[in-house]
Amino acid sequence: MQSHAPALAEQAKTWKFLELWVDPVLFPPKVLMLVSDQDGTCRIFNPASDYKLIVTHSNYEAAQEWLLDDDYERVKGQLLAEEIF
């Protein structure tokens, strides 16, 4: 299985915030991680699959729409890079 570490390592330098989204219909709930870059690009990863990149969107609104169309719900709050560094 190919590791997704290089893509995540590069994004670790440019991310602005991340959110967790869950599919509440399934049990246990399926969790996806939305990571927004400083330039507005949003990537959605699956933490349960070694952080496999699922999809990339050019902006937050498109990423949010994609998640909502698949019945995901955002976990309240965001983790901001500026609060960590």
N, C-alpha and C positions, 0 to 999 in steps of 0.2 A: 504494500500500500504506500502510495506516495505521500510524503509529509507536506503539509501546507505551511510549514514554518517560514520559508523564505518570504512568501506573500504577507504573512502576518508580521514578520520582523520589519519589513519595509513600511507597512502601514502603521506600525507602532511609532514611527517618527512623525507621521502626518495626521493622526486622528484628532478629531475635535470632541466628539462625544460618542457614547455607545448606549444602546437600549436593548433590553431583553423583551422578546415577544413570545407569547405562549399560545398554543392551540388548546383551549380549555375543554374541547369535546373529547379528546383522547385522555386515557389514563394509563400510565402517568403522562402528564401533558408534554407535548413536543415543544422544545425551546429553540428559538432562533435568536441570533445576536446581530443587530444592525449596528454597523460602525460607519460613522460619517467622517469624511476627511475635511481638512481645512478648506479645500476648494469646493465643497458641497457634494462631492461624489459619495454615494452610499453603497456599501457592500453588505450583503447578508450572508452570515456564516452559520453552519450547523455545528455547535459544540459537541454533540453526541457522535459526530462522524469526523473526529480529529480536525475540527474547525474547517471543514470543507466549504469552499466558496460556493454558494448556491446561485446568487445573481448579483449583478452590479447595476445600479441606477445612477443617472446623472444628477439627481437631486433628491432631497428628502421626501418631497410630496409623492414622487413616483414610487419610491421604496415603500412608503407608508401605504399607498393605494394597493401595491402588490400584496403586502401582508394582510391588509384588511379584506381583500378579495378572496384570500385563502382562509378567512375566518380566524386569523391570529388577533390577539389582543395584547396591547402594550402593557408591560409591567410598569407601574407608576414610577416616574422619575428617570433621570439620566445620570450617567457617570461622565463628568467633564474632565478632559485632559488637564485643563488649567488647575483643577482642584488637586490633581495628583502630583504634578511636577512643580 
